[in-house]
Amino acid sequence: GGLEAVLGDQIRELTEELLSGQLTPSQEEERIEQTEQALTNLLALERQLEEEAVDLVAHGDYILKHIKAARELPRNIIGEDIWNYVYDFFTKEYVGSEFVQLDADKPLFDVRLSDTAKVHLGRFLDDYNLRGQTALSASYPSTVRCRFLNQVTDRGPGRVETINHHHPLVRFVSDRIAALNFNYYSPVAVTLGSDQMPEVAKGIYVFVVEHWSIHGIRDVERLFAAVSELGRDRPLLREETAEKLITIAARYGRDWMRSDKSVDLSMAALNVEQCQDHAEREYDLFVQRIEAENNDRADVQERALKQHLRRQLEKIDAILVRQAENERVARMWRGRRNAITSRVEQKLIEIEENRLLRHRKREICIGLVCIS
């Protein structure tokens, strides 16, 4: 909105003070100058916002669409997701680690890590200054009761540790996966009740999930799912439906034993290729869109930086004119002028380098989902 209400309040306050009879003439003059400066600053801010409004809303629709999609699709992390993430890693990489569930309906476990896992976790805690935030690396007690819950808490380790996505154990798993640079996902086959995914017809579906990573002015990470019903020349599911199906299947699906006896695997392989070809095309379009957005962001940042530099130099040059006869003060302001110019130039070089996108994609999972 406009500043009329704000300006009106400033003028009214000034008028009341001037008519109060409690100020001396010099105080009245000083108060008028203060109000004038405040109004000048407000008007300058409004002009700046008007100039930058187009940049601020340029991607507004894009952002709102993503917020809407996040609400409609099950993109939130739940405790079971965190549990699966940790359990899959430790049972494959640290043989001897144990996770004993105390209640089938609650994510409450007695956790005992293997000696090797404790050593590696302890080293990670030291490297990232996280000692004291978990008891899982300690020799005693050998078993720690843990609750896997996506709930941020300030409580440190106690009788029950809450393991959320910020917990050192989860961060350790992510760090190790990145360091080892491996995928421990294998082809999967699960069954899912039709009541859990009513918008998709009963049948057998083939899927491919890829991880897309783009680095530029900002980093973008995305999981993309392509899903096709088993069979020749079957259409692929819509992107949002495919993502929801894979998320629901990952959370609630049950292992489909002997799926290889129920499915024509040669046909499934053809459907996998179909999904991969579709993902390749979508990836190219995704990179093109992010590249356009990246250039827009670079243009906005460059323009803002140059405007900032120009305003700062104008202020400093005005001061240098007033302080021309004071060499000590002038030297200080010339130094500040050079420092500001250097910082902005370095930032402009960094922005220009980030115009060139660095991107890659990798397949992280393929498999079958039987909806019955």
N, C-alpha and C positions, 0 to 999 in steps of 0.2 A: 504493500500500500504506500500511499504518499506520506509526506512528512508534515502535512498541515496540522495534525493534532499535536505532534511533538513541538513544532515551531510555536503554535498557539500557547502551549504550556510554558515555554521559555519566555515568551513575551509577557504573559500574565504574571509570572513570578517576578520578572524584572520590574514591571509596572508597580506591583505591590510594594516592592522594596524601595523604589524611588519615591513613592507617595507616603511611605511610612514616616518620613521625617527623622529617621534615626541614623541616616548616613551623612557624613560630611561631604562637601562638594568633591573632594579628591576621591573618596570612597565611591561616590556615585559614578564618577568618570571611570574608575577602575572596573566597577561592576558592569557598566555598559560595554566596555571593551571585552570583558570576559564573555558576556553573552553574545557579542558580535562574533567572536572567535568560535564559540561553540556552534552558532548557527552556520558559520562558514564551513566548519568541519562536517556538519550534518549534510549540508547541500552538496559538498564535494563527494561525500560517501554515496549519496543518492545518484549523482551523475555517474560515478564509477560503477555502481550496481547496474544502472541502465545500460552502460556500455558493455558490461560483461554478461548481461542477462541471457543473450543468445547462447553464449558458451555454457552457462550454467544449466540451461534446460536442453541443450543439444541432445543429450543422451537420456533425458528424463523418462521418455516413453520406454526405452530399452530397459532401464532399471526397474520401472514399475512392472513390466512384464515378467522380469526375473523374480521379483518379490511375489507376484501372483502365482507363478509356477511353483515356487518353493512352498507356498501354503497348500496348493492343491496336490502336489506330489509328496510322497513320504520321504523328504530329504533330511528330516531331522535324525540325529543320532540318538539311539536308545541304548539302555544298558546292555541289552543282549548283543547289539552290534559290537560294543567295546569288548564284551566277554569273548565273542567269537574271534575277534581280531587278535586278542592276546593269547587265547587258548591255541588257536591254529599255529601261531608262531612258536610258542614254547614247546608244544608237543612234537614239533618237527625239528627244531633246532637245538633243544636242550632236553635230551632224553633223560628221564628220571624226575622231571618236574611234575608235580601232582596238583590237580584242582578237584577238590571233593565238594560237590554241591550238597548243602545241608537241608534244603527244602526245594522240592521239585517246582514249586510255584514262585520261588523267590531267587533273585540273582545273588545269593549269599554262599560264599565258598570258603573252605579252608585251603589256603594256598601254601605249598612248599616248593620252592625252587631248588633245582639241582645245585651242587656246589659250584660247577662251572658257570651257571647262570648268575649265581650270587656274586661271583668274582667280576664278571663282565658288567653286571648292573652296578656294583659298587664303584667300578672304574668310571662308568658313565656319570654317576652321581658326583664323583669328585671333579670330573672334567667340567661339569655344568653347575657346580656349586649347589647341589640339590641334597646334600647330606641332611638328615633329620626330617625329610619330608616323606619317608617311607621306611618301614621296618623290614621290608622284604629281602633286603640284602644282608641282614644281620644273621650271625650264627645262632643267636638265641633271641627270641623263640624260633624254633625251626619252622613252625607253621604259623601263618598269619591269617586271621579271619578278614575277608575282604567282601565288600559289596560293590558290584558293578552297576553304576548308576550315573546317568548323564545329569549330574547335579553339582554345580560348583559350590564348594564349601571351603571355608578358611581353616577348618579343623585339621590339625596335623595327625600323624599316626596315633591311634589310641586303641581301644578294645576292638573296634571295627574300622578298617580303612575303607574309605570311599574311593573307588577307582573310576574316575571320569576321564574325559579326553585330554585333560591337562595334567593328569597324574604322571609322575616320573616313570612308572612302568610302561605306560602307553607311549610316552616320548622315547623311552629306550627302545621299544619295539620298532618304532618308525625310524629311529636313527640306525639301528642294525640292518633293517631292510634296505635303507638307502646305501649303507656302506657295503653290504654284500651284493647289491645290485642283482637280485634274483627275484623270480616270481615263483611263489610256492603254491600257486593255484593250478590245479589240474582240471581237465574236462570233468564237468559235473552233470548229474542227471537227478532231477527232483520231481516230486509230485506235489500238486497244489489243489486244494478244494476249489470248486467253481464259485462257492460263496465268498471266498477271499478275493476273487478277481472277477466279479460278475460282468464287467464290461468286455471281457474276452470270451469267445466261444470255447466250448470244450474241445480238446484236441491236443496234439503234440506240437510243440514249438521249438525251433532251433534258434539259438541266440549267440551273439558275439558282443563282448564288452571291451571297449578300448579306453585307454587313458590318454588324453590330449593335454599337452603342456606347451604354453606359449609365453615367451619372455620378451618384454619391450618396455614401454613407459610404465606399464603395470604388468604383473604376472597373472596369467589366466590358467586355471586347471579345470579340466572337465572330464567327466566320465560319460561316454556315449554308448548307448545300447542299440543294437539292430536286431530285430526279432522277425522271424518268418515262420509261418505254419509249415510243418513238414509236408513236402510234396512238390511236384513239378509246377513251375510257373505260379506259385502262390504269392500274393502281394505281401509286402512287409507291413507290420503294424506301424501306426503313427508314432512319431518320436516320443511324445509324452506317455502314450499307452505302453510303449516298449519299456521305457524307464521305470514306470510304475510296476509293470509285471516282474521285471528283474529284481527290483527292490523288495517287493512282497515275497517273491520266491526265495530270495536270500534269507529273509527273516523267518518265514513260516513254512517253507517247503520241507518236505521229508525226503530222505534218500530214496531214490528209485532203484531198488535192487533189480538186477537182471534186466536192466533196460536194453542191453545189447541184444537180448533175445526177442524184444518186442518191437524193435525199430529197424528199418532198412537203413543201415549205416552208410551205404553208398549214396543213397538219396539225401541223408542228413549231411554228408560231406558237400554235396552240391548246394544245399541250402546255406551251409557255412560260407561257401565261396560267394554266394549271392549277398549275404549279410556283409561280408568283408568288402565287396565291390561297392555296396551302398555306403558303408562307413568311409571308404576312401573318397568318394565324391563329396560326402557331407563334410569331411575333414578339409578338403580343398576350399569349400565355400566358407567354412568357419574361419580358416586362416585369412581368407580375403576380407571377411567382415572385420576381424580383429585388426588387420593391417590398416583398413580405412579408419577405424576408431583410433588406432594408435597414432596415425598421422594427425588426426583431429586434435588429440590430446597434446601432441608435440607442438602443434601450431598455437594452441591456447597457452601452453606453458611458456613458449618462446615470447609470444606477444606480451604476456603478463610480466615476464622478467624484464623485457626491454622497457616497458612502461614504468616498472618499478625503478630500474636504473636511471631512466630519464628524470623522474621526480626527485630521486635522491641527489643526482648530480646538480639539478637546478637549485635545490636547497643549499648544497655545499658551496656552489659557485656564488650564490648570493652572500653567504657568510664570508667567503674569501674576499669579496669586494668590500664588505664592511670592515674586515680585519686586515686590509692590505698593509697597513702601517705596523701591525703587530706581527713580526716575523715568527715568533715562537708559536702563537696560536694558528697562524696561517700554515705553518709547516705541519702542525698536527692535523689540520683539516685536509691538506693535500695528501697526507698519508692515508687518511680515511677514505678519500676519494679513490686513490689507487687500489686500496684493499677491496672496496665495494665493486669496482670495475673488474678486478681480477676474479672475485668470487662469482660474479654473474657470468663472465666469459667461460669459466670452468663449467658452470652449470649448463650453459648453452651447448658446450661441446658434449657433455653427458647426454643431454636431450637428443642431440643430433645422432649420437651413436645408438641410442635406443630406438631410433626410427627403424633400424634394421631388425626385424623380428628374428628371434631364434625359436624354432619350434620342433617338436617331435611327437610321435604317437607310438604307442605300444599296445599290443593285445594283452589283456590280463585274464580273460576268462572266455571259454566257449562251453556250450552245453545244451542240454535238453530240459524242457519243462513240460510235464504232462498235466493238463488241467482236466480234472474228472469230477 
